[in-house]
Amino acid sequence: MQDTWMTAGLVALVVVLLAVLWMRRHPRGDAPATIENKILGMVAADIQLVEALRQKGVDLNAPRHIDLEFHAPSEDAAHRLVAALVRTLPGEADVRPAVKPRTWAVTYVVQTTISSIVQADAVERRIRLAAAVGGEHDGWGTPLGP
């Protein structure tokens, strides 16, 4: 029961922080930039995913294999994205042509905690790194086992 209240509290805190950030960037109520919508959407999806993992008994604070998924508009952009990712979070990259025409898929594999991956500033950093090369951050995944 305590975990449920802690999760609810964390969700509320994230929502409040995102609202404050949005208000600071858009004091007149202007529509948020596309990148901000992506950040809000990714954080909201992460909250749901974290809760599902918690219910399955996954330790959110144990280091584990996590795949960060990206799309880039060219092979060069994909490699520039990998270089930027390496500077912020040690990991290994797999760059390959994507299923979508004229795009490249990047899977960046890290060994870290789920708790660190879903922090709003980490989500924002990944989305902005991808956007800087004309790409997109497509989310993350991890095996249910350790």
Wavefront OBJ file of the C-alpha trace (Angstrom):
o trace
v 0.000 0.000 0.000
v 2.881 2.346 0.806
v 4.318 1.798 -2.705
v 0.983 2.864 -4.214
v 0.966 6.101 -2.218
v 4.606 6.720 -3.094
v 3.866 6.196 -6.780
v 0.852 8.499 -6.608
v 2.964 11.131 -4.872
v 5.719 10.868 -7.483
v 3.193 11.110 -10.310
v 1.657 14.215 -8.732
v 5.092 15.774 -8.284
v 6.032 15.139 -11.920
v 2.747 16.621 -13.151
v 3.225 19.742 -11.006
v 6.837 20.163 -12.167
v 5.842 19.795 -15.807
v 3.046 22.343 -15.358
v 5.483 24.809 -13.772
v 7.967 24.325 -16.627
v 5.217 24.794 -19.178
v 4.005 27.992 -17.512
v 7.531 29.418 -17.387
v 8.025 28.828 -21.095
v 4.503 29.920 -22.093
v 3.354 32.635 -19.671
v 0.636 33.894 -22.034
v -0.864 30.467 -22.586
v 0.707 29.984 -26.019
v 0.606 26.443 -27.360
v 3.722 24.539 -26.294
v 6.373 23.753 -28.873
v 6.268 20.328 -30.471
v 9.336 19.201 -28.541
v 7.624 20.060 -25.253
v 4.592 18.009 -26.279
v 6.928 15.080 -26.932
v 8.494 15.493 -23.495
v 5.096 15.612 -21.788
v 3.891 12.600 -23.767
v 7.006 10.548 -23.019
v 6.889 11.378 -19.302
v 3.201 10.431 -19.144
v 3.886 7.127 -20.927
v 6.829 6.452 -18.606
v 4.607 6.906 -15.542
v 2.268 4.199 -16.822
v 5.104 1.876 -17.777
v 6.841 2.309 -14.416
v 3.636 1.472 -12.586
v 3.152 -1.680 -14.697
v 6.750 -2.743 -14.005
v 6.355 -2.027 -10.289
v 3.242 -4.219 -10.182
v 5.257 -7.034 -11.772
v 7.804 -6.717 -8.970
v 10.587 -5.092 -11.010
v 13.140 -3.266 -8.846
v 13.220 0.250 -10.310
v 16.490 1.085 -8.555
v 18.544 -1.947 -9.611
v 20.930 -1.454 -12.539
v 19.648 -3.339 -15.582
v 19.865 -3.598 -19.365
v 17.808 -0.792 -20.944
v 17.368 -0.175 -24.674
v 16.835 3.457 -25.667
v 15.233 3.657 -29.118
v 15.702 6.485 -31.634
v 15.088 7.277 -35.305
v 17.341 9.531 -37.387
v 16.859 10.931 -40.894
v 20.219 9.687 -42.200
v 23.110 7.433 -41.307
v 25.259 10.503 -40.585
v 22.583 11.918 -38.263
v 22.344 8.547 -36.506
v 26.084 8.520 -35.834
v 26.032 12.146 -34.618
v 23.223 11.172 -32.236
v 25.252 8.241 -30.920
v 28.236 10.544 -30.352
v 26.021 12.917 -28.339
v 24.526 10.034 -26.344
v 27.970 8.652 -25.490
v 28.912 12.037 -23.992
v 25.891 11.974 -21.654
v 25.443 8.288 -20.791
v 27.900 5.437 -21.392
v 26.451 2.701 -23.554
v 26.666 0.749 -26.796
v 24.927 1.626 -30.032
v 23.388 -0.370 -32.842
v 22.779 1.768 -35.964
v 20.867 0.227 -38.856
v 18.455 1.152 -41.647
v 14.953 1.439 -40.230
v 11.745 -0.117 -41.472
v 10.447 3.377 -42.257
v 11.790 4.546 -45.634
v 14.789 6.885 -45.564
v 15.326 6.649 -41.794
v 17.901 5.001 -39.572
v 17.161 3.200 -36.326
v 19.424 3.630 -33.322
v 19.228 1.343 -30.324
v 21.406 2.667 -27.534
v 21.952 0.043 -24.831
v 22.790 1.206 -21.326
v 23.216 -0.440 -17.953
v 21.371 1.801 -15.494
v 18.260 2.021 -13.346
v 14.723 2.534 -14.556
v 14.399 5.317 -11.974
v 17.166 7.294 -13.667
v 15.852 6.716 -17.202
v 12.378 8.084 -16.452
v 13.455 11.287 -14.721
v 11.942 14.236 -16.582
v 15.319 15.909 -17.177
v 16.765 12.675 -18.620
v 13.742 12.268 -20.914
v 14.047 15.874 -22.055
v 17.786 15.507 -22.696
v 17.264 12.422 -24.906
v 14.439 14.058 -26.861
v 16.479 17.222 -27.422
v 19.593 15.258 -28.477
v 17.538 13.392 -31.065
v 15.836 16.587 -32.262
v 19.240 18.280 -32.678
v 20.069 15.843 -35.501
v 16.541 15.876 -36.963
v 15.606 12.604 -35.266
v 13.191 11.353 -32.633
v 13.431 9.485 -29.359
v 11.006 6.567 -29.606
v 11.098 5.355 -25.990
v 12.844 2.649 -24.028
v 12.447 -0.955 -23.014
v 13.921 -3.476 -20.628
v 13.554 -7.221 -20.087
v 11.323 -8.187 -17.158
v 14.058 -10.369 -15.707
v 17.121 -8.929 -13.913
l 1 2 3 4 5 6 7 8 9 10 11 12 13 14 15 16 17 18 19 20 21 22 23 24 25 26 27 28 29 30 31 32 33 34 35 36 37 38 39 40 41 42 43 44 45 46 47 48 49 50 51 52 53 54 55 56 57 58 59 60 61 62 63 64 65 66 67 68 69 70 71 72 73 74 75 76 77 78 79 80 81 82 83 84 85 86 87 88 89 90 91 92 93 94 95 96 97 98 99 100 101 102 103 104 105 106 107 108 109 110 111 112 113 114 115 116 117 118 119 120 121 122 123 124 125 126 127 128 129 130 131 132 133 134 135 136 137 138 139 140 141 142 143 144 145 146
